[in-house]
Every structure is written in structure tokens, then in C-alpha cells.
Amino acid sequence: MKTEKPILSTGLPGLDNVLQGLRPGDNVVWEVDGIDDYLPLLDPICREALRRKQKLIYFRFARHAPLLDADSGAEIHRLDPQEGSSGF
């Protein structure tokens, strides 16, 4: 018998409709012109993960201001992009 994994939410019903459901382990990659294009998505996604008591992990390897801080509830990993992908 096949067990169906639960459908997750981005916290944004319209985006959930476009994606037609997320499952644990799915990856969603955003290509944006600037970080300001991504910021409106970040808060709802994080709030929904925390509401569902899901582990929220933030890999930080950019030079812009941090998107999440220690009070966000996220597990934060700071990576140095100068070291290349071997540190990942």
C-alpha cells in the first residue's frame, strides 16, 4: 500500500495553487533580479513552517543583509562563498 506524504504550504494560498502542492523534500528555486523581489515571499513561508512546527533552516552565503535573524526560529548556517561549494 502506497503512503501519501502530507501536502505542505508556502503560507501563500495563491502560490500553493500554482505549485499544486509541496511534499517534504521538494525544492523550490527562485530566480530574482534583486533580493527585494524575494522578501514578500519569505515571511509567509517562514511563518507557515514554524506554525506547522517544521524545522526551518537558513543557509546564509550572500553579502546582502541577513534575511533571518537569531530570533526568527530558524537554524542558521553561515557559509563563506569564497570557499566554494566544498563547504556545503
Secondary structure by P-SEA (a helix, b strand, c coil): cccccbbbbcccaaaaaaaccccccbbbbbbcccccccccccaaaaaaaaaaccbbbbbcccccccccccccccbbbbbbcccccccc
